[in-house]
Amino acid sequence: MAGNTAFMIVGAGLAGAKAAETLRAEGFDGPVVLLGDERERPYERPPLSKSYLLGTSGKEQTFVHPPDWYARHGVDLRLGTAVTGIDPDGHHLTLADGSRHDYAKLLLTTGATPRPLPVPGADLDGVLCLRRLEDSDRLKETFRAASRVVVIGAGWIGLETTAAARAAGVEVTVLESAQVPLQRVLGREVGRIFAELHTDHGVDLRCGAQIARITGGDGRVDGVLLADGTRIEADAVIVGVGVTPNSGLAAAAGLDVGNGVRVDARLCTSHPDIYAAGDVASAFHPLLGKHIRVEHWANARNQPKTAARAMLGQDVVYDGLPYFFTDQYDLGMEYTGYVDPDAYDRIVFRGSTEDREFIAFWLAGRRVLAGMNVNIWDATVPIRALVASGQTVDERALADPEVPLDSLVRE
Ligand SMILES: Cc1cc2nc3c(=O)[nH]c(=O)nc-3n(C[C@H](O)[C@H](O)[C@H](O)COP(=O)(O)OP(=O)(O)OC[C@H]3O[C@@H](n4cnc5c(N)ncnc54)[C@H](O)[C@@H]3O)c2cc1C
């Protein structure tokens, strides 16, 4: 493998692929090595719980680049290759086969891993999660064969998977420990809208549920037992209770770690030649004034571009506002901004929540912290401008669909 002029990227997901692309686009002509422990070349994960799972898009459409892109751009893509150690001061890393490789600069884009459910029975056959392409394939097969499934966790992955299962004609029970779906990210008022969306589509949604164990016979799942003694039968159980950042390598190398790999606004870790981006990075955000770790596609797409430029010595910081999207049944939405669970006073709605065509704004004082447009399009740019401006707004104007959103941002 390449010598110590090499820029190495650990983690061949979306973030890793975008970093390699940017290094070449910026004219870097030294060795670029992209190391990934999966067998597939870098792909995008959002379709895995939406179009790919629904069968409306194919595998080829999930990949970040065509197969020959890496060779054409001189990117040494090593798949099925797990990095097991990093020596920051020695500027080398170790692979699972024991080999040692020198680098000049290193980028960590190791992403995140689904959190296991800490209850008995979680290791039975038929207890599934969703992160990788093969997980989505397994779910697709399950939806073909199963008549009823239980989904544990009403977060984004759990709800999107539920919508796909319903589209396949499968009966779904969703078990959620909070009072409404997505409570931690959206709060109760908006979480309730997602609860109705799913019950309207025939989902048996049970909030406030405490799981005692996953049950099964002959090693195969057959249901879920709740703490109150209720038993729900299931042909498969899908667990979507969040992810843990893959920061073990960084921690073992002595880098600062805390809810991910800690990086500054240039995406540089506590070692000057090691950077991190994407789901694994807890990055200092200059507009928000604190470290945040974002588990979304747009962050994994954009943050590595800044990291690559910083690795090349450019004077750059990452100040993109978090953005994400979801599609469930006939509801499409985009969310822009950042709100800690208890950091807002109230939510202002513009449009009709009943018809599921509205924009929700999270406010602290008279400032907009985030906005979510549901089945309304072309709203992201003015929402981003409102949030980034930090300006106070007139609540009545914010709620009035007749007042153009971009007129609310003063020059
Ligand atoms: C099913 C699903 C649906 C999603 N839908 C949406 C959506 O609708 N909207 C949205 O905004 N976001 C969505 N996301 C989130 C988005 O996909 C992630 O934010 C994005 O994938 C993060 O990219 P990443 O490159 O940082 O990490 P990852 O995609 O996790 O890639 C990291 C890669 O590094 C590899 N790796 C880890 N450790 C090592 C090691 N030691 N050696 C070598 N390789 C290693 C991992 O195996 C993995 O291949 C979804 C995620 C999932 C799973």
The ligand as an SDF file (V2000), in Angstrom:
LIG
                    3D

 53 58  0  0  0  0  0  0  0  0999 V2000
  -31.8280    2.6300    6.5720 C   0  0  0  0  0  0  0  0  0  0  0  0
  -31.3580    4.0330    6.7200 C   0  0  0  0  0  0  0  0  0  0  0  0
  -32.1240    5.0730    6.2110 C   0  0  0  0  0  0  0  0  0  0  0  0
  -31.7140    6.3910    6.3420 C   0  0  0  0  0  0  0  0  0  0  0  0
  -32.5060    7.3770    5.8470 N   0  0  0  0  0  0  0  0  0  0  0  0
  -32.1230    8.6610    5.9890 C   0  0  0  0  0  0  0  0  0  0  0  0
  -32.9520    9.7170    5.5100 C   0  0  0  0  0  0  0  0  0  0  0  0
  -34.0450    9.4950    4.9910 O   0  0  0  0  0  0  0  0  0  0  0  0
  -32.5300   10.9920    5.6410 N   0  0  0  0  0  0  0  0  0  0  0  0
  -31.3280   11.2870    6.2170 C   0  0  0  0  0  0  0  0  0  0  0  0
  -30.9900   12.4670    6.3110 O   0  0  0  0  0  0  0  0  0  0  0  0
  -30.5120   10.3070    6.6940 N   0  0  0  0  0  0  0  0  0  0  0  0
  -30.8820    9.0070    6.5930 C   0  0  0  0  0  0  0  0  0  0  0  0
  -30.0790    7.9950    7.0740 N   0  0  0  0  0  0  0  0  0  0  0  0
  -28.8010    8.3420    7.7140 C   0  0  0  0  0  0  0  0  0  0  0  0
  -27.6390    8.3870    6.7040 C   0  0  0  0  0  0  0  0  0  0  0  0
  -27.7020    7.3020    5.8530 O   0  0  0  0  0  0  0  0  0  0  0  0
  -26.3270    8.3920    7.4980 C   0  0  0  0  0  0  0  0  0  0  0  0
  -26.2560    9.6250    8.1470 O   0  0  0  0  0  0  0  0  0  0  0  0
  -25.1170    8.1720    6.5900 C   0  0  0  0  0  0  0  0  0  0  0  0
  -25.1290    6.8740    6.0650 O   0  0  0  0  0  0  0  0  0  0  0  0
  -23.8230    8.3530    7.3640 C   0  0  0  0  0  0  0  0  0  0  0  0
  -22.7590    8.1460    6.4920 O   0  0  0  0  0  0  0  0  0  0  0  0
  -21.2750    7.8580    7.0110 P   0  0  0  0  0  0  0  0  0  0  0  0
  -20.4660    7.6570    5.7860 O   0  0  0  0  0  0  0  0  0  0  0  0
  -20.9000    8.8750    8.0090 O   0  0  0  0  0  0  0  0  0  0  0  0
  -21.3790    6.4820    7.8500 O   0  0  0  0  0  0  0  0  0  0  0  0
  -21.8180    5.0350    7.3590 P   0  0  0  0  0  0  0  0  0  0  0  0
  -22.8350    5.1220    6.2980 O   0  0  0  0  0  0  0  0  0  0  0  0
  -22.1640    4.2880    8.6110 O   0  0  0  0  0  0  0  0  0  0  0  0
  -20.4920    4.4150    6.7480 O   0  0  0  0  0  0  0  0  0  0  0  0
  -19.3880    4.0790    7.5520 C   0  0  0  0  0  0  0  0  0  0  0  0
  -18.6650    2.8990    6.9450 C   0  0  0  0  0  0  0  0  0  0  0  0
  -17.4480    2.6670    7.6680 O   0  0  0  0  0  0  0  0  0  0  0  0
  -17.3010    1.2680    7.8830 C   0  0  0  0  0  0  0  0  0  0  0  0
  -16.3770    1.0450    9.0190 N   0  0  0  0  0  0  0  0  0  0  0  0
  -16.6250    1.2430   10.3370 C   0  0  0  0  0  0  0  0  0  0  0  0
  -15.5360    0.9230   11.0640 N   0  0  0  0  0  0  0  0  0  0  0  0
  -14.5810    0.5170   10.1930 C   0  0  0  0  0  0  0  0  0  0  0  0
  -13.2350    0.0430   10.3430 C   0  0  0  0  0  0  0  0  0  0  0  0
  -12.6570   -0.0510   11.5530 N   0  0  0  0  0  0  0  0  0  0  0  0
  -12.5400   -0.3050    9.2380 N   0  0  0  0  0  0  0  0  0  0  0  0
  -13.1120   -0.1900    8.0020 C   0  0  0  0  0  0  0  0  0  0  0  0
  -14.3820    0.2390    7.7990 N   0  0  0  0  0  0  0  0  0  0  0  0
  -15.1140    0.5950    8.8860 C   0  0  0  0  0  0  0  0  0  0  0  0
  -18.7470    0.8300    8.1460 C   0  0  0  0  0  0  0  0  0  0  0  0
  -18.9230   -0.5560    8.0260 O   0  0  0  0  0  0  0  0  0  0  0  0
  -19.4620    1.6110    7.0430 C   0  0  0  0  0  0  0  0  0  0  0  0
  -19.4000    0.9310    5.8200 O   0  0  0  0  0  0  0  0  0  0  0  0
  -30.4850    6.6720    6.9840 C   0  0  0  0  0  0  0  0  0  0  0  0
  -29.7100    5.6220    7.5100 C   0  0  0  0  0  0  0  0  0  0  0  0
  -30.1430    4.3240    7.3890 C   0  0  0  0  0  0  0  0  0  0  0  0
  -29.3150    3.1940    7.9650 C   0  0  0  0  0  0  0  0  0  0  0  0
  1  2  1  0
  2  3  1  0
  2 52  2  0
  3  4  2  0
  4  5  1  0
  4 50  1  0
  5  6  2  0
  6  7  1  0
  6 13  1  0
  7  8  2  0
  7  9  1  0
  9 10  1  0
 10 11  2  0
 10 12  1  0
 12 13  2  0
 13 14  1  0
 14 15  1  0
 14 50  1  0
 15 16  1  0
 16 17  1  0
 16 18  1  0
 18 19  1  0
 18 20  1  0
 20 21  1  0
 20 22  1  0
 22 23  1  0
 23 24  1  0
 24 25  2  0
 24 26  1  0
 24 27  1  0
 27 28  1  0
 28 29  2  0
 28 30  1  0
 28 31  1  0
 31 32  1  0
 32 33  1  0
 33 34  1  0
 33 48  1  0
 34 35  1  0
 35 36  1  0
 35 46  1  0
 36 37  1  0
 36 45  1  0
 37 38  2  0
 38 39  1  0
 39 40  1  0
 39 45  2  0
 40 41  1  0
 40 42  2  0
 42 43  1  0
 43 44  2  0
 44 45  1  0
 46 47  1  0
 46 48  1  0
 48 49  1  0
 50 51  2  0
 51 52  1  0
 52 53  1  0
M  END
$$$$
